Amino acid sequence: MTTLHAVFHQHPSAQRLDVRRLGVQDLKVALSKGVEDFLAMPTHVLFAIAIYPIAGIVIATLTFEESLIPLLFPLASGFALVGPFAAIGLYEMSRRREQGLEATWSSAYEPLRARSAGSIFAVGFLLMTIFLAWLVAAMGLYWALYDGTTHPSVLAFVEEVLTTGRGWILILLGNLVGFAFSLAALSVSVVSIPLLVDRDVDALAAIETSIAVVRRNPGPMLLWGFIVAGLLLIGMLPLFIGLAVVLPVLGHATWHLYRRAVAP
């Protein structure tokens, strides 16, 4: 009970955080600063995110199991849904560089030992729940259209999807469902975890602030979501190797977007 109270109890100083109006220029600045951080700390960042390209390759390998082939896209898209939690170390590195502090891989995960760690894990658990719900929905949609039919290979599955009517229905409905889950994850996490890394607030205050940012800036936030999705897709194309660059740049950029979205 004490732990839950610490995670969800609102501190008086965090009752209401002011969010700013954003524009396309703010997104450009955030991405530019994200690239600057990556170039300034390449060795540390690459070490911190080396697990993600490896995880991507593992996901790709698992999908050669016939029963898991339909989950190739939903599994890959999970990078976008749970990415904000996985990028904790990148937020901390950007915060330290911003303040002129030493930013090393050993200090990257200090937030997980800080007072706000419980709240960070609470938001991470919520993101993982959204991701698992997306996988269940995606598989349910596939079963509804294909009645559990399996395919001998990824190429056979792709051909079936791209050349048949029910395949195009799967693409259309799958993208609509995926968009809904992605919008939910974006609203919950676009600034919540960077906020928890930066300030002594609780999980509910962080999530409410994140949702407030999206509600005040629907256009820029939708554009940000498409930018993230597009860059992740580019990073996944060469056997997920491109994620070694895309993920840290997006992680650092998200930190700077938070800085522009939430007033000091």
N, C-alpha and C positions, 0 to 999 in steps of 0.2 A: 504493500500500500504506500509506503514511503517513497519507493522508486517511482510509482505511477504519479504520485503527487508532484514529485520533482519534474517529471517529464511534461505533465499537462497543466500544472498550476501556472497561471499567468503572473509574472513579476510586475509590480506596479510600474516600473520604468518601460515595460514592453506592452502596455495595454493598447497603445495605438502608435504604430509607426507610419510616418508620412511616406507615401510613394509619389514618385514624380511622373510627369508626362514624358513619354519617350517618342523618338522619331527614328527614321531610317538612319540618320547620321549617327545616332547613339549605337546602333547595331554595328555600323562600320567601325566606329572607334573601339568598341569592345573587341571585335575580331582583330583589329590592328594591334591592340595591346596584347591580345592573346598570342599573336605571332611573336611579338617582342619578348614576351615572357618565355616562350618556348625556345627562341634563339639564345636567350640569355642563360637558360638553365637546361640545355639539351641532354647532358649526361644524366643528371638527376631525374629528369622527367622520363626519359626512355627507360631507366631502371624501374621507376615507380609504375609504369604502365605496360611493362613487357608482358605481363600476364594476359592482357586483353587480346593481342594477336594470337597468342597460343590458345586461348579459350575459343577464339573464332575458328581456328583450324580444327579444334576438337569438335565444335558444333557441326562444322561441315562434314567431318568424318562420320559422326553419329547419324547424319541424315542419309547415309548410304544404307542404313537399316531400312528395309522396305516400309515398315509400319510407321517410321518417323519422317519419311520424305516429305509429307504434306506440311510438316512443321518447320521446314527449312526457313521460309520467310519469317514466320512468327518468332522463331528462335533468334534469327539475325536481328530483327527489329527490337529485340529485347535490350540491345545496347543503348538505344535511345531512351527506353523506359527506366532502366536502372542506372544509366550512366551518371546522373547527378550524384548518386550516393557513392559510386565507384571513384568519382573525381575529387573526393575529400582532400586527398594529399595535394592535388593540383591547386585547389583553392588556398590551402595553407601556404604553399610555396609562393603564390602570387601575393598573398597578404604579407608575408615576410619580406619579399622583394620590395613591395610598395612602402614598407616601413623602414627599409634599409637594414633589415636583419639578415643574418646568414640563413640561406635556404638550402638545406641538404635533405637527402632521402631519409635520413634518420629522424629528422624533425618534421617530416611531411605529415605524419599521422599523429602529431601531438593532440589534435582535437578529439581523437578517440580516447584520450586519457584525461580530457578536461571535464569540467562540471557539466557541460552540455552534451556529453557523449550519449547519455540515455535518450535525449531528444533526437539526436542525429540517427541513432539506431531505430527510433520509433518511425521517423520519416522514411528511412530505408526499408523498414518492414512494410510500410504502406505501399511503397513503390514496388516491392517484390510481390505483394498481393495483387496489385494491378497487373503486373507482368504475368503471373500465373493465371489470373482470370482471362487475360488475353489469349493465352495458350489454350485454355479450356474452350473458349468461344470459337477460336480458329479451328480446333479439331472438331468441335460440334458442327460447325458450318460445313466442313469437309465431309463428315459422315452423313449429314443430311442430304448433300448433293450426290455423293458417290457411294453411299451405303457400305462404307468400309472397304471399298475396292483398293487393292494395293498396286503399286507400279514397280517394275523390275529395276528401274534406275531413275536417277534424277532427270536425265534427258527425256526419258519416256513420260515422266510426270509433266515436265515443262511443255512437251509437245502436245500432250492431252489438254493441258490448261489453255494453251494459246490457239488451238485449232478446233475447239468444240464450243458449242453454245453454253453448256453448263460450266465449262472452264472459264469463259468470260463472265458468267454470273458469279463464279467463285472469286474472280479477280475484283469485280465491282463491289460485291458485298463484303469481301475480306478487307478491302481498302477502306470502306465506310466504317466497319467495325474497328479496324486498326486505328483509324483517325480519331474515333471517339475515345479509345483507351489512351492514345497519345496525347490528346487534348487534356484528359484528366491528369495524366502524369505531368504534363507541362505546367498545368495550373498549380499542382501541389508542390512542384520542386524547382521551378525556374529560379527562385531566389531563396527558397527556404533553407537549404543546406548551407550555402555560402553565408547566410545570415546567422545560422547557428554556429558556424566556425568563427564568425567575427564578433558576435555579441552574446551576452548572457540572457537569452530569452528561452522560452519553452517551445515545445513542438507545435502546440496549437497556434501560438502567436506567429511562429515562422510560417506555418501553412496559410494562415489567414492573410499574412502580408503578401505571400506569393500569389494567392488568388486575387488579392486587391490589385497587384501589379498587372495581372492579365486582364482584369475587368476594366482597369483604367486605360490600358493600351492594347485593345484586342487586335488591331491591325499589325502593329510592330511585333507583338508576341506570336501571332500566327506566322508572320514572315520569318521570325527567329526559329520557330519550329520547323518550317520548311528548309531553312538554311542548314539546321542541324541534321535533318533527315537526308538532305542532298549530299552533304559532306560525308556523312557516315556511309552512304551508299557508294560514293567514290572510294572511300577507304576500304570497303569490303571487296571491291571488284578484284584486285590482285591478290586473291587468297587471304584477304583480311590484313595483309601486311601494311597497307596504307593507314590502318588504324593507329599504328605506332606514331604517326604524325598528327592525324586528324583528331584523335581523342585528347591528347594534351593541349592542342590549340583550342579546341572547344571548351575544355575544362578551364583553362586560364581565361578565355573570353567570357565564360559564364560568370566568373568572379568579377570582371570589370563591368559586365552588364548589371550585376547586382549593385555595384557601387554607384552606377548611374541611375538605377531605378529606385533605390531606397535612400532617403535623406539621412545624413549623419545624425 
